[in-house]
Amino acid sequence: MSVMEAAAAITKSADDLTHAFKNVFSQLASGVCVVTFWRGEQLHGFTATSVTSVSLQPPRVLFCVAQSSRSYTSLTTGACVGISILSAEQRELSDRFARKLAPGSYDDVAITAPTDRAPLIAGALGHLTADIVDLIPSGDHVIVLCDVRAAQAAAGGEPLLYHGRNYHTLHQSS
């Protein structure tokens, strides 16, 4: 095997692993959140399915973001973010925040009680307001640790779920 053939085999193997890795994690069902923050005077954010509670004392969560994301540059220690757990009726918002849109593209998104801290998506099943306390580089992403400053759950509703590269909702049991 030539050096070029060996290099191609390694690349193919790495590509195969990446594809298999994505396929495995597409089988992990998760809730859908939108992480939001102010960029100047404008609402900005992104869809996240990798939001996890970390600690009760202090109340702490984490989410992950690609270092290549436009959002990454706005996420700094001390910055405040909102995390909204989307309801089954908010699929369109998940899709919008998953795309790279121009500044001002979210101006029509309804938010709850706008504050200077962090915007929260109206109609979501749950809201967290949190301050970023650490950013931990990991591969092509960053793990963002946040201390929760406020939390509020909705009285009811069905969650938006993501599994197998598709959206789903819970099936009511009888």
N, C-alpha and C positions, 0 to 999 in steps of 0.2 A: 504494500500500500504506500503510495507516495505521500509526501507531506501535505499536499493540497487535498488529497482524498481523506487523509486522517483529520484535517481541519474541518472539512465538510461533514464528516461523520460526527465529530464533536458538536458542531453547530446543530446538526439535525437532532442529535440526542438532547441538547439543551432546549431546542424548540419543542421536541416531543414532551419533555418534562414540563415545560411551561404550559403547553396545551393540556396535559393530563392534570396538572395542578389546578388550572382554571376549571376543568370539568369536575374535579372532586369538590371544590368549594361551591360550584353552582348547585350542588345537592344539599347544601346547608341552608335551610330556610331561615330567614331573618326578617325582623321588622324593618321598616323603612323610615329613616329620619332625614330631616333637612337641617344642616348646620348653617346658621345665619350670623351675619355681622354687618356692621356699617363700614363701608369703604367711602370715607368722606361723608357726604350726605346721602349716599345711595345704598339701598339694600343689596347685599351680595350674599352668596352662599353656594352650597353644593349638597347633593344627595349623598347620604352615607348609610351603608348597611353594616358598617363595622363600628357601631357604638356599643360600649360595654361599661357596666358599672364596675368600679375597681375597689372602692372602699366605702364603708359607712362612717368611719371616724378618721379623717374628715370625709364628708360626702364627696366622692371623686369619681369621675368618668374618664373614658378615653375614646378617641376616635382616630382613624388613620386617614392621611391625605397624601396623594402623590406629590413628590417634590416638583414635578413638572406642571402641576396645576396652577392656574392663575390665582387661586385662593391661597396657596401656600405662602406667598409673600406677605399677606395680611395677617397671618397667624403668628403672633409674637407673644412671648411671655408677658403677662399682665393684660393682654387684650381680652375683651369680654365677648363671648359667643352665646347664641341662643341655639338650643337643640329642641326641635319639634318632632314628636313621634306622630307620623302621618296616619290618618284614618283611611279606610278603604275608599272613601270618596275623593281622596286627594292624589290619585294616580297622576293626573295631569301636572300637578306641582312637582312630583317626583321626577317626571320626565323633563320638565323645564329646568330644574336645578341640576340635572345630570348633564345638560348640554353646556357648551361654552358659548355664552351669550355676551353681547356687547354691554358696556355699562349703561344703566338705566332700563335694562330689559325686565327688571322685576318691580318697576315702579307701581304697577297695578296689582301686585300681590297684597292681599289683605293681611295685615299684621295686627296683633293684639296690643292695645295700649302702648303705642310707640314711646320708647324711652331712649335716652342717650346711652343706656347700657347695651342691650342687645335686642334686635328684633325677633319676634316669635310669630310663627305662622298661625293665623286665625283658624279655628276649627280643628286643630290637631288634638290628638288623644292625650298628649302630655307635653309639658314644657319644662325645660331646664334653662336657667341662666347660669353661666359658669365663667370663671376666670381661668385663662391658660396659665398653668404653673410650670410646665416643662414641655419641651419638644425633644423627642429622642429619635435621631435618624436611624432608620432600619431599611437597608436595601434602597429601593427607589421610592420609598415612602417615609413618612415621619409619623411617629406615634405622638399624639397630642394629649397630654394629661391636663385635666381641668378640675378645679375645685368648684363644686356647685354652691351657688349663693341663693338660689330660689328654685323651688320645684312645685309644679301644680299639675294634677291629673284631672282629666275631664270626667264627668259623671258617667259616661258610657260611650258606646260606639265600638265599631269593629276596626281592627288594625289592617293596614296595608302590609302585605307580606311579599317577599321576593324569594323565589325558588326556581331552579332550572332555567334561569334567564327570562323568567316571566313573572308577572304579578299574580297574586292569589289573595283570596280572602278566606276567613274561617268558615267552615260549614257548621251550621247550627245542629247540635245533637238534639234528639227528641226525648 
